[in-house]
Amino acid sequence: MKKILVSACLTGEPCAYDGRARTCEAIFQLASENRIIPVCPECLGGLPIPRPPAEIVNGSGEDVLSGRAHVINREGEDVTAAFVKGARLALEIAKREGIQVAILKARSPSCGYRQIYDGTFSGKLRPGHGVTVALLLEAGISIYTENEVGDLITCLKE
């Protein structure tokens, strides 16, 4: 049975920036089948719980990985190195576990897929991927968000 990489906050782990979980009930179906590998790239990168919210400024996850953009927290601190380190460690785990699919937290500067916050801390979204998603996509891993879990579960049953 194939394993799925999942944002730890979606599994009920209180590791989001505000120290809360972002529990996704549909994930529990996969957990009950022992199919998930939970990861929090931000924690893997050494950031504490709780921590100031962070956003990618002037780019996307791909831009962060290439050095053209940075991840800055609300206090103005550059936390790019922690985000990149966490993304690389998440990819190492995915490779070690033979992961081909991931379910990650929408809009996150680490785990956001197709949309991320715009870097102004105003709640506005823009197109782009988070740092971890950019690295996982580069490695050929398929990405879903918690908003698409139902679609993924249907595909897994087919």
HELIX and SHEET records of a PDB file:
HELIX    1   1 ALA A    8  THR A   11  5                                   4    
HELIX    2   2 GLU A   25  SER A   32  1                                   8    
HELIX    3   3 PRO A   41  LEU A   44  1                                   4    
HELIX    4   4 GLY A   61  LEU A   65  1                                   5    
HELIX    5   5 THR A   80  ARG A   96  1                                  17    
HELIX    6   6 VAL A  131  GLU A  138  1                                   8    
HELIX    7   7 GLU A  146  GLU A  148  5                                   3    
HELIX    8   8 VAL A  149  LYS A  157  1                                   9    
SHEET    1   A 4 ILE A  36  VAL A  39  0                                        
SHEET    2   A 4 ILE A   4  SER A   7  1                                        
SHEET    3   A 4 VAL A 101  LEU A 104  1                                        
SHEET    4   A 4 SER A 142  THR A 145  1                                        
SHEET    1   B 2 ALA A  54  VAL A  57  0                                        
SHEET    2   B 2 HIS A  70  ASN A  73 -1                                        
SHEET    1   C 2 GLN A 115  TYR A 117  0                                        
SHEET    2   C 2 LEU A 125  PRO A 127 -1                                        
END                                                                             
